[in-house]
């Protein structure tokens, strides 16, 4: 499910309250931050279809090397894109014009376009789910930024924690300044130095070796960054991107195809090489993991990640 391009099998839940999540005994924001304190607060959401609990289990198991990271996530129940009522609801809200819309048909029939292979009911539902989560992040008064993951995220770089800390380490106000100038940060991508081969490649869509070079931030504000398996978004960025009258609606292409062109002025950065990766469609998903022994994975029969909609929702700060 790593990319809106390749994630046609992922489907999402209909309506999530567009209010903030108050902390619960299991789901606290990942730091306790006040202005001038050393760490910023963040919270993670992993998108997972209700009929695919094994993918959530794999997400949890693959993140064994990063316990501090996975324990800050809740499970966002995915909208069921197979349900015609879901698409009807999106069309009624003017979020999606329907596959017969002239703009979509024109894009499908553009010379050289492979949109038809990548834009399905699942891709529409995935797009909508990302927007719903962004609305939650924008409304949550207890966090400084949010992190959105898709449930086939599986691989982490050796320096993952060191690099992630750059997003929240606020010594001398560094992280706060970073987010003042940044709307979105790609932690995973399919074309940022830890690549996945194309489905057109003879070997199929598979994870390729990570480039052996120092990890740095790159400004990708004017670039298409393929795949959305893991990214961080500021509260202001989430508010702008998910607005009902905002630049990302209506849905006419996968999300990663329309950034940055639908969002002029977006301030986007990417870790290069990427610091996380998700399985390609032709990888042997779950049979092994680069950093997690199979023997350990097999012992994890369930995931303790709570559902986001079992959290206490409130408009009030904690």
C-alpha positions as CSV (number, residue, x, y, z in Angstrom):
1,X,0.0,0.0,0.0
2,X,3.0,2.2,-0.1
3,X,2.0,4.4,-2.9
4,X,-1.2,5.9,-4.1
5,X,0.1,4.7,-7.5
6,X,0.4,1.1,-6.4
7,X,-2.1,0.9,-3.6
8,X,-5.2,-0.1,-5.5
9,X,-6.0,-2.8,-2.9
10,X,-6.3,-0.4,0.0
11,X,-9.7,0.9,1.1
12,X,-10.8,3.2,3.8
13,X,-13.5,4.1,6.4
14,X,-16.1,6.7,5.6
15,X,-16.3,9.4,8.2
16,X,-13.8,10.2,10.9
17,X,-14.7,13.1,13.3
18,X,-12.7,16.1,12.3
19,X,-11.8,17.0,15.8
20,X,-8.7,16.5,18.0
21,X,-7.7,13.3,19.8
22,X,-7.3,13.7,23.5
23,X,-4.6,11.6,25.1
24,X,-5.6,8.2,26.6
25,X,-3.5,5.9,28.8
26,X,-2.3,4.1,25.7
27,X,-2.2,7.0,23.2
28,X,-0.2,9.9,24.5
29,X,1.5,12.5,22.2
30,X,5.1,11.5,21.7
31,X,6.6,14.2,23.9
32,X,5.5,16.8,26.4
33,X,6.3,20.1,24.7
34,X,5.9,23.7,25.7
35,X,7.5,26.6,23.9
36,X,11.2,26.5,24.5
37,X,11.2,22.8,25.7
38,X,13.5,20.3,23.9
39,X,11.0,18.1,22.1
40,X,8.0,18.8,19.9
41,X,4.8,16.7,20.2
42,X,3.7,14.4,17.4
43,X,1.2,11.5,16.9
44,X,1.1,8.8,14.2
45,X,-1.7,7.3,12.2
46,X,-1.4,4.0,10.2
47,X,-4.0,3.4,7.5
48,X,-5.3,-0.1,7.6
49,X,-8.3,-1.9,6.1
50,X,-10.5,-3.7,8.6
51,X,-10.3,-6.9,6.5
52,X,-6.5,-6.9,6.6
53,X,-5.5,-7.4,10.2
54,X,-2.4,-9.3,9.1
55,X,-1.0,-6.1,7.5
56,X,-1.4,-4.2,10.7
57,X,0.4,-7.1,12.5
58,X,3.2,-6.9,10.0
59,X,3.5,-3.1,10.4
60,X,3.8,-3.6,14.2
61,X,6.3,-6.5,13.9
62,X,8.5,-4.8,11.3
63,X,8.8,-1.8,13.6
64,X,10.3,-3.9,16.4
65,X,13.7,-2.0,16.0
66,X,11.8,1.3,16.5
67,X,9.6,0.7,19.6
68,X,9.5,4.4,20.5
69,X,8.1,5.1,17.0
70,X,5.4,2.4,16.6
71,X,4.0,3.0,20.1
72,X,2.9,6.5,19.1
73,X,0.5,5.2,16.4
74,X,-3.2,4.5,16.3
75,X,-4.9,2.5,13.5
76,X,-7.0,4.6,11.1
77,X,-9.7,2.3,9.8
78,X,-9.7,2.4,6.0
79,X,-12.7,3.3,4.0
80,X,-14.2,0.4,2.0
81,X,-13.7,1.5,-1.5
82,X,-15.5,-1.7,-2.7
83,X,-18.7,-0.3,-1.2
84,X,-20.6,1.7,-3.9
85,X,-22.1,3.8,-1.1
86,X,-18.7,5.1,-0.2
87,X,-18.1,6.5,-3.7
88,X,-21.7,7.8,-3.8
89,X,-21.0,9.7,-0.5
90,X,-17.7,11.1,-1.8
91,X,-19.5,12.3,-5.0
92,X,-22.3,13.8,-3.0
93,X,-19.7,15.8,-1.0
94,X,-18.0,16.9,-4.2
95,X,-14.8,15.2,-3.1
96,X,-14.8,12.9,-6.2
97,X,-16.5,13.6,-9.5
98,X,-16.8,10.0,-10.7
99,X,-14.7,8.0,-13.1
100,X,-16.8,9.3,-16.0
101,X,-15.8,12.9,-15.3
102,X,-14.3,14.5,-18.4
103,X,-11.1,15.6,-16.6
104,X,-10.4,12.0,-15.5
105,X,-11.2,10.6,-18.9
106,X,-8.9,13.2,-20.6
107,X,-6.1,12.2,-18.2
108,X,-6.6,8.5,-18.8
109,X,-6.5,9.0,-22.6
110,X,-3.5,11.3,-22.7
111,X,-0.7,9.8,-24.9
112,X,1.6,7.7,-22.7
113,X,-0.6,7.9,-19.7
114,X,-0.8,4.9,-17.4
115,X,-3.4,6.4,-15.1
116,X,-5.8,3.6,-15.8
117,X,-3.4,1.2,-14.1
118,X,-3.1,3.3,-11.0
119,X,-6.4,5.1,-10.4
120,X,-9.2,2.9,-9.0
121,X,-11.8,2.9,-6.2
122,X,-9.0,1.9,-3.9
123,X,-6.8,4.8,-4.9
124,X,-9.7,7.3,-4.5
125,X,-10.5,5.9,-1.0
126,X,-6.8,6.1,0.0
127,X,-6.6,9.7,-1.1
128,X,-9.7,10.5,0.9
129,X,-8.3,8.7,4.0
130,X,-5.1,10.8,3.9
131,X,-7.2,13.9,3.8
132,X,-9.4,12.8,6.7
133,X,-6.2,12.2,8.8
134,X,-4.8,15.6,7.9
135,X,-8.0,17.1,9.2
136,X,-7.5,15.3,12.5
137,X,-3.9,16.5,12.7
138,X,-4.9,20.1,11.9
139,X,-7.5,20.1,14.7
140,X,-5.5,18.4,17.5
141,X,-4.3,21.0,20.0
142,X,-1.9,18.6,21.7
143,X,0.6,18.1,18.9
144,X,3.0,20.1,16.7
145,X,3.0,17.8,13.7
146,X,1.5,14.5,12.6
147,X,2.9,11.4,10.9
148,X,0.9,9.3,8.4
149,X,1.9,5.7,7.5
150,X,0.4,3.1,5.2
151,X,0.3,-0.4,6.6
152,X,3.0,-2.0,4.4
153,X,5.7,0.2,5.7
154,X,8.3,-2.4,6.6
155,X,11.9,-1.2,6.4
156,X,13.9,1.4,8.4
157,X,17.3,2.8,7.8
158,X,20.0,2.3,10.4
159,X,19.9,6.0,11.1
160,X,16.1,6.3,11.3
161,X,15.9,7.5,14.9
162,X,18.7,10.0,14.4
163,X,17.1,11.5,11.4
164,X,13.5,11.5,12.8
165,X,14.8,13.4,15.8
166,X,15.5,16.3,13.5
167,X,11.8,16.8,13.2
168,X,11.2,17.1,17.0
169,X,14.5,18.0,18.6
170,X,13.8,21.6,19.6
171,X,17.0,22.4,21.4
172,X,17.5,26.2,20.8
173,X,14.2,26.2,18.9
174,X,15.6,24.2,15.9
175,X,12.6,22.0,15.3
176,X,10.1,24.8,15.7
177,X,12.1,26.8,13.2
178,X,12.2,23.9,10.8
179,X,8.4,23.5,10.9
180,X,7.9,27.2,10.4
181,X,9.5,26.8,7.0
182,X,8.1,23.3,6.2
183,X,4.7,21.9,5.4
184,X,5.5,18.3,4.6
185,X,8.4,15.9,5.0
186,X,8.7,12.6,3.1
187,X,10.3,9.9,5.2
188,X,9.6,7.3,2.6
189,X,9.5,7.7,-1.1
190,X,9.9,5.5,-4.2
191,X,12.3,7.9,-6.0
192,X,14.5,9.5,-3.3
193,X,17.6,7.2,-3.0
194,X,15.9,4.2,-1.5
195,X,13.9,3.3,-4.6
196,X,11.4,0.8,-5.8
197,X,11.6,-0.5,-9.3
198,X,8.7,0.2,-11.6
199,X,5.9,-2.3,-12.3
200,X,7.1,-2.1,-15.9
201,X,10.6,-3.4,-14.9
202,X,11.3,-7.0,-15.9
203,X,11.9,-7.8,-12.2
204,X,8.6,-6.2,-11.2
205,X,8.0,-3.7,-8.5
206,X,10.6,-4.4,-5.8
207,X,12.5,-2.6,-3.2
208,X,16.0,-1.7,-4.4
209,X,19.2,-1.3,-2.2
210,X,19.4,2.0,-0.3
211,X,22.1,4.4,-1.7
212,X,25.2,4.3,0.4
213,X,25.5,7.9,1.2
214,X,25.0,10.3,4.1
215,X,21.3,11.2,4.8
216,X,20.3,14.8,4.1
217,X,17.2,16.9,3.6
218,X,16.4,17.8,0.0
219,X,13.9,20.5,-1.1
220,X,11.3,18.8,-3.2
221,X,8.8,21.6,-3.2
222,X,8.6,21.6,-7.0
223,X,9.1,17.8,-7.6
224,X,6.8,14.9,-7.8
225,X,7.7,12.5,-5.0
226,X,6.2,9.1,-5.7
227,X,4.7,7.1,-2.8
228,X,3.2,8.1,0.5
229,X,3.9,5.2,2.9
230,X,5.4,7.5,5.5
231,X,5.4,11.3,5.8
232,X,5.1,14.0,8.4
233,X,2.9,17.1,8.0
234,X,2.7,20.3,10.0
235,X,-0.6,21.4,11.5
236,X,-0.8,24.4,9.2
237,X,0.2,22.2,6.2
238,X,-2.5,19.7,7.1
239,X,-5.1,22.4,7.5
240,X,-4.3,23.8,4.1
241,X,-4.1,20.5,2.2
242,X,-7.3,19.0,3.7
243,X,-9.6,22.0,3.4
244,X,-13.0,21.4,1.8
245,X,-12.3,24.3,-0.6
246,X,-8.6,23.5,-0.7
247,X,-6.3,22.6,-3.6
248,X,-6.5,18.8,-3.3
249,X,-10.2,18.5,-4.0
250,X,-11.8,17.1,-6.1
251,X,-9.9,13.9,-6.4
252,X,-9.0,13.3,-10.1
253,X,-5.6,11.5,-9.8
254,X,-3.6,9.8,-7.1
255,X,-2.3,12.1,-4.3
256,X,1.3,11.8,-5.1
257,X,0.6,12.6,-8.8
258,X,-0.9,16.0,-8.0
259,X,1.7,17.3,-5.5
260,X,3.1,19.9,-6.0
261,X,1.1,21.1,-9.1
262,X,-2.2,21.4,-7.3
263,X,-0.6,23.1,-4.3
264,X,1.4,26.1,-5.5
265,X,3.8,27.2,-2.8
266,X,3.9,24.0,-0.8
267,X,7.1,23.7,1.2
268,X,8.1,20.1,1.0
269,X,11.3,18.3,2.0
270,X,12.4,14.7,1.7
271,X,15.1,12.6,3.4
272,X,17.6,11.5,0.8
273,X,18.1,8.7,0.8
274,X,14.7,7.9,2.3
275,X,14.9,6.6,5.8
276,X,12.0,4.1,5.5
277,X,10.5,1.9,2.8
278,X,7.5,-0.2,2.0
279,X,7.2,-3.4,0.1
280,X,6.7,-3.4,-3.6
281,X,3.9,-5.3,-5.2
282,X,6.2,-8.1,-6.3
283,X,8.2,-8.4,-3.1
284,X,7.6,-11.4,-0.9
285,X,5.8,-9.4,1.7
286,X,6.0,-10.6,5.3
287,X,8.2,-13.7,4.5
288,X,11.2,-12.0,5.9
289,X,12.3,-8.5,7.0
290,X,15.7,-6.9,6.7
291,X,15.8,-5.9,10.4
292,X,13.3,-8.2,12.1
293,X,14.0,-11.9,12.4
294,X,11.3,-14.2,11.1
295,X,11.3,-16.0,14.4
296,X,10.4,-12.8,16.2
297,X,7.7,-11.9,13.7
298,X,6.0,-15.2,14.0
299,X,5.5,-14.7,17.7
300,X,3.5,-11.5,17.1
301,X,0.0,-12.8,16.4
302,X,-1.7,-9.6,17.1
303,X,-1.0,-5.9,17.1
304,X,-1.6,-3.7,20.2
305,X,-2.1,-0.6,18.1
306,X,-5.4,0.9,19.2
307,X,-8.0,2.1,16.7
308,X,-8.0,5.9,16.3
309,X,-11.8,5.9,16.7
310,X,-11.6,4.3,20.1
311,X,-9.6,7.3,21.4
312,X,-11.4,10.0,23.2
313,X,-12.3,12.7,20.7
314,X,-12.6,16.3,21.9
315,X,-12.3,19.8,20.7
316,X,-10.8,20.8,24.0
317,X,-7.1,20.7,24.9
318,X,-6.1,18.1,27.4
